[in-house]
Every structure is written in C-alpha cells, then in structure tokens.
C-alpha cells in the first residue's frame, strides 16, 4: 500500500487534506502539527518544497492529462495525482494516462462530477480512488453532490471529496456517509491555518 492511500485509509474518521499556496513549506509543517493526513499542492515545484519540509504524503491536485505532467510530478516526489477524466474525451487516452500513472508509482484518483463520469471511470479504468468534485462553483452543491454520488461508488474504493469552503457539521456528515478524505481548498486563506484545520477536524492543536 502506497503512502498516500495508507494515510487516508488507516485510522479513525475522515482524513483532512488542505491545499497549500504561498509559503507551502511552512504551511506543510502547520498541517502536520494540526493533524492533516496529507497535503495537496498545485505544482511539481510546490511538491518538491513540501517534501523537503514535512513528512506528509503529497497530492498534486492540479488534474493531470498527459504523460509529461505525470513525469514532472514524479520527478518532484509527489505521492498521488488526480486524473482529469472530463477533459480526456478519448477512452484510450484515459486508459493510457491511468496505466502510466500507476507505472510511475502514484496513487491515482479519478475526478468525477456526475453519474455519467462515475460510470465511465468504473467501466474504463476501475479506479481505486474516486475524487468527487462539483464544478458549478456552488460550495453547498459540491457537498450535496458528494452525498448523492456516494451510494453509486462500489464498496472497497476510497472516496475523496473536494470543497472550497466547508464547516465542521458538513465534515461530520461526510464522515458518517463514508467519505474517506476531504480536500479543503480555502483552509490556507486564513491567518490561523493550523487552527482552521484543527477546528474542521474537531481536535486541538
């Protein structure tokens, strides 16, 4: 079991994965202190900075569509990637990028936004990790989308939900529904990053 999968599948409760921007090295240290199981970054350069500063698994959350992007992420030491299924219209291209990602040693999540995406992902690549993201820009709708799609995800797969803004009550609801991890985009925007994460996780720092 690879580092990222192990981090979000072991232990109790839902795993929090903050996205980092700006001084990612300092934020990675704060994330580790406040109980995050992994961190997400937007670029291979940021993945390198985080790997040098903290021991958490690193997810490249900018969704990949090419072998070159995968190779750059691998060179930077990222542990996991997200495949941009909606932008890969060609079935052969989707299967090739999924196979290549595994060959490079990544844990691989496949991004789905609706029932059709999920059906296509399961039919073509049968991913171990399903990444549920609503693209409407409505944060409450993104939360509801996860709850709506979750029953259609086969047992045994890990589910990651992505949200830009979320409150503790919604985190609890996702956890009870069976979501394994939550990627929180706006956790890094406040002054007290560690406190924000701890509050979402229901713990102390």
JOFENKA-V880415 format. One record per backbone hydrogen bond with DSSP energy under -0.5 kcal/mol. NH is the residue of the N-H (numbers start at 1). CO is the residue of the C=O. If there is no record, write none. Layout:
# JOFENKA-V880415
nh-><NH,NH>
co-><CO,CO>
This chain:
# JOFENKA-V880415
nh-><6,7,8,9,10,15,17,18,19,20,23,24,27,28,29,30,31,32,33,34,35,36,37,38,39,40,41,47,48,49,50,51,52,53,53,54,57,59,59,60,61,61,62,63,64,70,71,72,73,74,75,76,77,77,78,79,80,81,82,83,84,85,87,88,88,89,94,95,96,97,98,99,100,101,102,103,104,105,106,107,109,109,110,111,111,112,118,119,120,121,122,123,124,125,126,129,130,131,131,132,132,133,133,139,142,143,144,145,146,147,148,149,150,151,152,153,153,154,157,158,160,161,162,163,170,171,172,173,174,175,176,177,178,178,179,180,181,182,183,184,184,185,185,186,188,189,190,193,196,197,198,199,200,201,202,202,203>
co-><2,3,4,5,6,180,182,38,184,40,21,22,23,24,25,26,27,28,29,30,32,31,16,16,57,18,59,43,44,45,46,47,48,49,50,50,37,39,57,80,41,59,41,61,82,66,67,68,69,70,71,72,73,74,73,58,58,107,60,109,64,83,84,84,85,87,90,91,92,93,94,95,96,97,98,99,100,102,101,79,81,107,129,83,109,131,114,115,116,117,118,119,120,121,121,108,158,110,129,130,160,112,131,137,138,139,140,141,142,143,144,145,146,147,149,149,150,152,154,128,130,181,132,183,167,167,168,169,170,171,172,173,174,175,174,159,159,15,161,17,182,163,183,164,185,186,187,191,192,193,194,195,196,197,198,199,198>
